[in-house]
C-alpha cells in the first residue's frame, strides 16, 4: 500500500518522508503562544533556599570577576565527561563487581567520580550567580 501508515507511523516511499518533512508541526495559534511564553522558575524548596543558594553565594566569591560564567558551565561539563571516560576505561561493559580480586573498579575512582559530579553540580549552580555578579 502507498501512503503513510498511520497506525505504525511508517512510510512506504521517499515521497512520504518528504511529505512529513513539509508538514507544519505547530499551528499558527501554537506559534503565537510560543512567542508570548516567558520562562520563570521559582525554587522554594528548603534545601535550595537554606543550603544550596547560600553555599553557591559564598562559593562564587572565590572566582575572579573576569571569569565568564560559561567557563564555569563548561568546566562542570568537563567534570562529567571525565567521569564517563574514567568509568568507561575501568568498566566498558558494565560488568564490574564489588568482589575484590575480580573485575572491580578501584575505590579511588568512585571518590573521584563523586567529587567530580558534585563539582559539576556546584559549578552549574554558581554560574548564574557569577553572571549576575559580573553583569
Secondary structure, 3 states (H helix, E strand, C coil): CCCEECCCCEECCHHHHHHHHHCCCCCHHHHHHHHHCCCCCCCCCHHHHHHHHHHHHHHHHHCCCCCCHHHHHHHHHHHHHHHHHHHHHHCCCCCCCCCCCCCCCCHHHHHHHHHHHHHHHHHHHHHHHHHHHHC
